Amino acid sequence: MNSETDPQSTPLPGSPVPPLEGDPHAPKDLEAFKHAFRRHAAGVAIVTSLNEDGTPVGFTATSLASLSAVPPLATFNMARSASAWPAIVENDRVIIHMLGVRNRAVAQKMSGPAAERFDGDHWHVGPYGLPVLNDVTSWMVGRIVERVSVHNNAVVVVQIEEGGMGDDDEALLYHERRYHTPGSEV
């Protein structure tokens, strides 16, 4: 709805106009949503698992979040149409990898064609036979404790059981469809 059709959304005289309504270049509807989230910088992680036949699967995720410290729970979101979704349904374990700037190439590889994501020597077999990416800043083995379907997507809740640390690095961020590293502290 807009202010012409919904009198309750009409700004009061003297109140600031919401930024998207005041921007003549602002996209509408779904485009506004996409536009806003492209401008929301997010950390980059990779989630890996195994298909039922034992082949490795993985994907780049910017939706990773910690849910609680006790017990240690993390969440990520994914489309149920994603090539890795069957593995998330069939397998109860995943590995979540945190990336630094040095991992930019692997982030791109893991967001590319599914059939090519594990071509190369950038990974090894880890706990439970799951693929572990080499040289990441940290990785965590988790057990999937819940899959919540939301429209054509899912929120996946993972209880962290173990993990490992790599060398520290500058954070890898995804913003405006490109990879970045944080600038100066403000």
VENCORZI-V741411 format. One record per backbone hydrogen bond with DSSP energy under -1.0 kcal/mol. NH is the residue of the N-H (numbers start at 1). CO is the residue of the C=O. E is the energy in kcal/mol with one decimal. If there is no record, write none. Layout:
nh=NH co=CO e=E
nh=NH co=CO e=E
This chain:
nh=6 co=2 e=-2.0
nh=9 co=6 e=-1.9
nh=15 co=12 e=-2.4
nh=22 co=18 e=-1.8
nh=26 co=23 e=-1.8
nh=31 co=28 e=-1.5
nh=33 co=29 e=-1.4
nh=34 co=30 e=-2.5
nh=35 co=31 e=-2.9
nh=36 co=32 e=-2.5
nh=37 co=33 e=-2.2
nh=38 co=34 e=-1.9
nh=39 co=35 e=-1.1
nh=42 co=174 e=-1.7
nh=44 co=172 e=-1.5
nh=45 co=61 e=-2.6
nh=46 co=97 e=-1.9
nh=47 co=59 e=-2.4
nh=48 co=95 e=-2.6
nh=49 co=57 e=-2.4
nh=51 co=55 e=-3.1
nh=54 co=51 e=-2.3
nh=57 co=49 e=-2.2
nh=59 co=47 e=-2.0
nh=61 co=45 e=-3.6
nh=65 co=75 e=-2.2
nh=67 co=73 e=-3.2
nh=68 co=73 e=-1.5
nh=73 co=68 e=-2.2
nh=74 co=158 e=-2.6
nh=75 co=65 e=-2.9
nh=76 co=156 e=-1.7
nh=78 co=154 e=-2.1
nh=80 co=152 e=-2.6
nh=82 co=79 e=-1.5
nh=85 co=82 e=-1.3
nh=88 co=84 e=-1.5
nh=89 co=85 e=-2.0
nh=90 co=86 e=-2.7
nh=91 co=87 e=-2.5
nh=94 co=142 e=-2.2
nh=95 co=48 e=-2.3
nh=96 co=140 e=-2.7
nh=97 co=46 e=-3.0
nh=98 co=138 e=-3.0
nh=99 co=44 e=-1.6
nh=101 co=170 e=-2.1
nh=103 co=100 e=-2.0
nh=104 co=101 e=-1.8
nh=107 co=103 e=-2.2
nh=108 co=104 e=-2.1
nh=109 co=105 e=-2.5
nh=110 co=106 e=-2.6
nh=112 co=109 e=-1.3
nh=116 co=113 e=-1.7
nh=117 co=114 e=-1.0
nh=119 co=116 e=-1.4
nh=124 co=132 e=-2.5
nh=126 co=130 e=-3.4
nh=129 co=126 e=-1.8
nh=130 co=127 e=-2.1
nh=132 co=124 e=-3.2
nh=134 co=122 e=-2.4
nh=137 co=98 e=-1.4
nh=138 co=98 e=-1.1
nh=139 co=164 e=-2.5
nh=140 co=96 e=-2.5
nh=141 co=162 e=-2.9
nh=142 co=94 e=-2.8
nh=143 co=159 e=-2.7
nh=144 co=92 e=-2.7
nh=145 co=157 e=-2.6
nh=146 co=157 e=-1.5
nh=148 co=155 e=-3.1
nh=150 co=153 e=-2.6
nh=153 co=150 e=-2.4
nh=154 co=78 e=-2.1
nh=155 co=148 e=-2.4
nh=156 co=76 e=-3.2
nh=157 co=146 e=-3.0
nh=158 co=74 e=-3.1
nh=159 co=143 e=-2.9
nh=160 co=72 e=-2.7
nh=161 co=141 e=-3.2
nh=162 co=141 e=-1.2
nh=164 co=139 e=-2.5
nh=166 co=137 e=-2.8
nh=172 co=99 e=-1.0
nh=173 co=180 e=-3.0
nh=174 co=42 e=-2.7
nh=175 co=178 e=-2.8
nh=176 co=38 e=-3.6
nh=178 co=175 e=-1.4
nh=180 co=173 e=-2.8
